[in-house]
Amino acid sequence: MDDKIYNQYCPKYTNSVLDRSRLRYILGLFSRMKFHVKYKYASYIARKNGATIGEGVTMPLSLAKKANRNLIIGNHSSIGTDKFDLRNPIRIGNHVIIGAYSQIITASHNIDSPEWEYKGYGINIADYVWIAQNVIILPSCRTINRGAVVGTGSVVVKNVQEMSIISGNPAKIIRYRKCVHDQFVVESCRAGDYLQYKAARKMKYKK
């Protein structure tokens, strides 16, 4: 998606950029530039290793270096951890936020077998999901549906319903979300919003 079009859906973000003085805007531009280069390089490395990475993805370089074809990330998603078990597919949608130190485990063993066979699984994380910090997602969870929120420190043992907010060990539903974060620039979570920041400022002259 073109960054100017993307910003049109995020009026609060655009207005906050337009309200800045010229000096403050320029300082913000330079501070974001280094992160932009960092995240572009991380995406390049991940793709080189076989991963499928969309536009506007922010991720640690440490995750990119161990990425393989089992890692698929959509557009405008923010990944704050490298603790992904990539022996099996991890599919992450658009506008997803995953917090620091969270873990996704995709493999286990058959504990009822004398041979203790390896069991591999994958997981699908749909659009607009927010997984907070220090979450552990076990192999028994195969799907986290659209708009779900997983609270800090949760242990997820089963599939997560659409728009549900879950927390605890094991994680249980607290309530349901009223809307998704479709007017939020996800890249701004980790100062990766250099392109959106520039595009927002240019929109000033189109009013």
N, C-alpha and C positions, 0 to 999 in steps of 0.2 A: 504494500500500500504506500502511495506517495505520502511523504511526511507532512505536507501541507494539508492534504485531505485528512490524514490521521488526526492532526491537531484540531480540525474543525469539530471533531467529536469530543474534544477535551477543552471546553471553553475556560474553565477555571485555570488550567495550566497556561493556556495562551495569554489570558489576561494578566497572570502573575509575571510573565515575561515582558509583556508590553508596559507594565507599570514600573519597570526598572529604569533607573537613570542610565544614560549611555555608558558611563564608567562602570557601573555595577554590571551591566549587560556584558561588556567586554571582559571583565574579570571572570564572570560566569562562563563565558565562551572558552577562555583559555583553560579554566579548571576542568571543563568537560572534555576538552580535546584529547588529553592524555588517556582518559578512560576510554574514549571512543577508539583510539588506536589500539589500546590493550584488548578490548573486546572484539574488534575486527580481526586481530591476529589470532585470538583464541578460536573464533569461528573458523578461520582459515585452517588452523591446525586440526580441529575436529573434523572438518570436511575432508582434509587430506588423509585422515585416518579411517575414513569410510562412513562417518556419521552424516546424517541429513539435518542440516541446520537452516532455519528460516531467516528472515530479515529481522534486524533489531534485537537479536538475542544477546543477553549479557550472561557470561558464565566464567568461572575461574579457569585460568590457564591449566591448572592441575587436572581439571576434568577433561579439558580438550586433549591433553596429552595422552590420556588413557582411553579416549573415545574410540568406538569402533562402529561397525554397521548396525549394531543393536541400539544405538542412540539416535532417536528421531525427535527433533524439537521444532515446533511451529514458529510462527512470527510473533515478535514483541513479547518474548517470555524472559523472565529473570530467574537465573539459577544461582543460588548462593552457596552451594555445597559441591564437593567432588565425591561424596560418599554414595556413588551409584554402583550397584553390582551389575556389570554389563556383560555377564555371561549369557543373559537372555534379553529379549527386546524391552526397552523402556521407551514408550511413545508419549510425548508431552505435547499438548495442543498449543493454541494461541493465547496470549495474555495470561500466562500462568506465572505465578510467583512461588518460588520454593526457597525457604529460608536457610540460613547458615546451620551447618552441622546436622541437617536432616539426612536420613539414610533410607535408601530403597534397596531391599534385599529380594532377589529374584530366584533364589534356589534353596532347596532343602534336601532332606533325605527321607526315605520311607522308614519310619521308626518301628513299623510293625513287620518289617522284613528282616530275616537273618542275614541277608546280603546288604542291607542298609543302602538300597539303591539311590542314586542321585535323582532328584526330581527338579526339572527346570521349568520355570514359569515366566511369563511376561506381565507387564502392567501397562494399562492405558490411562493417562491422566488427561481429562478433557479440558476444553477451553474455560478460562476464567476461574480456575481452581487456585486457591491460596493454601499452601502448606507452610505453616509457621516454622520457627526454629526448633531444633532438637527432636524432630518427629522421627519415629521408626516405622517404616512401612514393611510389613512382613509378606512373604510369598503368597500367603492365603488371600491377600488383597490383590485382585486382578484388574479392578476398574475403580477409578475415582471420577465420578460423573460431573457434568458441567456445573460450574459455580460453587462447588463444595468448598468448605473451609475446614482445615484440620488444625486444631489448637496446639500451642507450644507444648512439647514434651509428650505428646500422645503416642500411643502404640496402636497402629492400625492393623487389625487382624482379619477384616472382611471388606467386601466392596462397599463403597461410600455412595449414598444416594445423591441425586442431583439437588443442588441448592441447600444441602444439609450442612449444619455446623456441628462438628464432632470434637470430643475431647476426652482425655482420660486414658487409663490402662486397665483393660482394653478400651479403646475409644468408643463412645456411645453418642447418639444424637442428643444435642442440647435443645436445638430449635432449628428453624429453616431460615435461610437468608431471604431478604426482601428484594434484592437486586444484585446484579454483578457489577464489577468495577470497569464498566465500558466507557467511562469518561476520565480514565486515569492513564497517564503515560507511564507504562510499566518500566521502561528503561530508566526513569528518574529514580527508581529504588536504589540503583547503584551508580548514579551519576553517568549513566550511559546514554543520556538523551541529547547529545551534541547536535544531531541532525534535526530533531524536533525543536530544540531550543532555537536554532537558527531559523527554521521555518516559521516558528511562532512570531519572531521579530519581524519577518518580512510581511506577515499578514497585516501588520499595522498600516501598510501603504495600500491595502486593498479595501479598506473600509470606506 
